[in-house]
Amino acid sequence: MAIQKASRSTLVGQVAEQMEQMIESGQWQVGKKIPAEPELMGQFEVSRNTLREAIQSLVHAGLLETRQGIGTTVKSDSDLGVVLERKIKKSDLLETLEVRLGFEREAAQLAAERRTAEDLEQIQCCLDQCKQASENNDLFQFVKMDIAFHKSVVKATHNGMFIELYEHITDALQNSINEIMRIKNTVHVENEIHIDLFQAIHSGDQQLALDCVNKYLNDAKESLSLMLNE
């Protein structure tokens, strides 16, 4: 991405906007440190104070994070992701579970209708890794691949907005997903549901795909309700 020289009238805002574009495009990746101040001052042709104000505005927005001894790193690649994360932190497990699986209902049906051979290959790859984690009774790895599996299903919808929204929601729901899976601790059952869902998508059966997600949702809600009532 080419760096544009900012006009003198709105330096801070323009620099912050270009930084945000770098983050959204993936040029500056989540979890990675941004370039050092001298380098950025040279690229944007601005003073240290202007640069720091621009960085601070993105810190307040939740896109960047500054920590002593570490520096400034990218915290999120979207304002939307930040907003969703804040909202989810104020919600309970049942609400967050319903939101995630609500998306997956529609995704399963669209994936069954629109999936390509490449999509099926990617879903199958995630399914194989879920199976391996299940056989090893590795809950941590299973949770990781469970998320990857469902993301691959969502990508098979070929709906850009759907994919972006689900990506942000799932990342923000990471802690809740881990907690739900820890509570249920039934990776073998979960893997069977994955297999059923994959077969439904592979055969193009939208109703069966929806039924698989509904079963997963009902089982998860039942397990969570039992835990909360203990």
N, C-alpha and C positions, 0 to 999 in steps of 0.2 A: 504494500500500500504506500503510495507517494505521500510524503509529508508536505502539507501546504503551509506557506508562511501566513501566520495569523495577522489580521489587520489590527491596528493599535486601539480601535474603539472598544472592542469586546474580547480582549486577549484571553482572559481567564475562561470565559464561556466557550470560545472557539477551540482552545487547547483541550479543555475537558471533553468537548464533543468529539474531537479527533481521537483522543485516548479511548473514549467509549466505543468508537468504531473499530479500533484495533482489538479491543476486548471481544466485541460481538463477532468479529470476523475470525477470531481464533489466532490472530497474530500474537496477541498476548494471552496466554493460556491460563486457565484457572489453576491456582496453586503455585504458579511460577512468579518469580520476582520480575518487576518491570525494570527497564534499563536504568542505569545510574543517572543522577541529576545532571552532571556535566554533559552526558550524551544527549539527554532529552532537551536541555537548554539549547544545545547546538542545533538539534533537529527542528525545534519549533522557533528558534531565534527569539527567545524570550528571556527575561530575567529569572533569577532564582525565586524571587518572591511570587512572581506570576505563576511559575510552574508549580510551586508548593500550594498556592491557592487552588489551582486546577485539580491537583491531586487530592487535596482535602475535600473538595466538593464531591469527588467520586468516592471518597471514604465515607462521607455522610450518606451518600446514595446507596452504599452497601456493595459497590462493585470492587473497591480496593480495600485493603486492610494494611495498616501500618503497625508493626510491632518492634519494640526496642530490641536491638541486637540482631534482628532479622532483616528489616527493611520493609519495603512496600511490595505486597504481593496481590495478585488478582484473586478476589474472593468469590465473585460470581460473574457470569458472562451476560447477565440480563437484569434489568430493573424488575422485570416480571418475576424472575426467580427469587429475587430478594423479597418482594412483596409476598409471594406465596409462602416462602420459608417463615416469615414473621407470622403470617396468618395460621399456618399449620402448628407452630409452636404454641399457639393459644387454643388449639382444638384438642379434643380427646382422641384416643386411639380408634374408637368406633367410627367417628366422623371421618378421620383420615383414611381409614380402610374403605369406607363407602365411596369416598371420592376417587381413590385410585381404581377400585374395581368397577366403578361406574364408567370410567374411561375405557376400561378393558372390555366391557360388554360390547360397546360400539366397535372397538378396534378388532375384536375377534370376528365380528360379522363382515366388516370391510375387508379384513385380511383374507377371509375365505373367498370373497368375491374377486379381489384384485391381485392376490399373491402371484409372483413370478417364480420361475425355476430358481433364480438367484435368492429370492426371499426364502423359499423352502429350504434351500441349502444352509442359509444362515440360521434359520430357526432350528433345523436339525442339529447343527453344530452346537448350539446352546443347549439343546435337549440332551445331547450326548454327554456334555460336561455336567449337567444337572444329575444325570444318571450315575456318573462316576462319583460325584460328591455324595449322592444318596447311598451308594454301595459302601462308601468309606465312612458313612454316618458323620460326614463333615458338615456341620450346620453352618459354619461361617462361609465356606466355599459354596454351599448350596444356596444360601441367601444371595450371594453375589451373582451366581449364575441364574437364579430365579429372576432377578431384576433384568439381567441381560436377555433372558428368554422372552420376557414380556415386552421389552423394548424392541426386540426383533420382530415380534408380532405387530406392534404398533407401526414400525417402519414399513411393514407390508401393506399398510393402508394407502400409502403413497399420497397422504394428505399432509402437506407441509406444516400447516397450522396445528393439526392434531399432534404431529410428531414433536413439535417444539413445546407445546403445552404439556404433553405427557412427560417429556424429558425433564422439564423444570419441576413438575409435581413429584415425579419419582425421586429426583435428587433431594428435594426438600423433605420427602417422606422417608428417607433412608433410615433414620433412627426408629421411626414407628414400624417400618417393615421388619427391622431387626428384632424389635421387641415382640411383635406379633409372631414371628417365626420361632423366637425363643420360647414363647408361651406354648405354642402348639407342639413344637419339637417332633413333628411327624414328617420327616423329609421323604419317607418312602411313599406315603399317601400323596403328598404334593407332587412327586414325580409321576405317579400314575395319572394324575389330572393333566399334567403337562403333555403326556403321551396322547391322551384322549383329545386334547385341544389341537395338538399338531395334526393328528389324523383327520380331524374335522376340517381344518384349514386346507390340508393337502387335498381332500376330496371335494372342496368347495361347498361344503354343507354349512350354510350360514346359521341355520337353526340349531344344529348340533354344536357349533362353536359357541353360540350364545348359551346353550344349556350347560356346557362345560364351565363357563365362567360363572354362571349362576350357582352351580354346585360349589365351586370354589368359594364364592362369596358367602353363601349360606353356612358352609362348614367353618369358615374363618370367623364369621360373626358369632356362631354358636360357641366356639372355643373361647373367644374373647369375652363373651357374656358370662360364661361359667367362671372364668378367671376373675372378672370384676365383682362377681357376686360371692366369691369365697371369703 
